[in-house]
């Protein structure tokens, strides 16, 4: 009697072409991830000042601090949790935790509820965004790592920008709440359903790449623990240190503009819709641009894009103040420079960190890098709040320009190329 028929399992292969259906699905999921955080880009600082009548800039920016700290810690935990849980499990958990966020933003009776919602949002973003980028890197292998991260970040930040634009116009037509925030329900529902029903885990792809990854010592690769990987990524490895500090300052910029730009440009007479346009252009260019810059990072190396991108961002802050007598022009010019500069930096940094980490501990290294990067949100809001309270909003923008230029010079000094080498540091 013949054995019962067993369905033939498709062979596991690395590559974008070989895994395009799952890769495309993860791009869509990450667009939903970006859409959720995009809900806050235009309206939330104005909700603080106009709905809850906050007068202290640091209090207004508290929601960004809560988001940044929580997301940074979740990124760090996500890297460690991949040793115990599958990536799909963590992805689904992130969506479940983020479910209350749109409702809290729409109907919060007090500012403390908004801050609490951003704790949940930070956890949601840390788990979902971490898993989508890790899973894409798992699927494509080392040769197309820059393109993979570029497409992942492009999907997320294009959605951030589009949502910022939409919420600006909804706020103009229907008020700051609840209409602009409730579109987030669509993003959460779509992301959760797709992740549960269609996304497949990538553990087999990680195992395949690890088996193909040469070890110069000839001994089996020993996976370092959480503390060792964190230390390597944060300070012991020169290139990883360079990437981590650049990531931190990059998102410090984003955290600062998130809080400062809506207040700065409305003070100079712009409408909420115009602010939404400025806040939309920045992440739209950041997102769409990464499709090309990710490929450039694969072709020409990571370091040139990182250094140049940081310096272009610094120039964007200078433009915001140099042209402030024409506030709409100033906002658009600044947003364009910030968007282009960030598009150059973002995928190149993730790819550079991946280049310097063995597949066996790459998820932990990316978690540590993304901890420092997203801690920048909180530090940006904190710096903005303190400087704005003591010296004004313009001074906060000047501080961001100086920090960004300095970070670009540090990246030039510390980061070395290990493009496509595929060997352990």
Buried (B, 14 or more C-beta within 10 A) or exposed (E): EEEEEEEEEEEBEBBBEBBEEBBEBBBBBBBBBBBBBBBBBBBBBBBBBBBBEBEEBBBBBBBBBBBBBBBBBBBBBBBBBBEEBBBBBBBBBBBBBBBBBBBBBBEBEEBEBBBBBBBBBBBBBBBBBBBBBBBBBBBBBBBBBBBBBBBBBBBBBBBBBBBBBBBBBBBBEEBBBBBBBBBBBEBBBBBBEBBEEEBBBBBBBBBBBBEEBEBEEEEEBEBBEBEEBBBBBBEEBBBBBBBBBBBBBBBBBBBBBBBBBBBBBBEBEBBBBBBBBBBBBBBBBBBBBBBBBBBBBBEBBBBBBBBBBBBBBBBBBBBBBEBBEEBBEBBBBBBBBBBBBBBBBBBBBBBBBBBBBBBBBBBBBBBBBBBBBBBBBBBBBBBBBBBBBEEEBBBBBBBBBEBBBBBBEBBBEBBBBBBEEBEBB
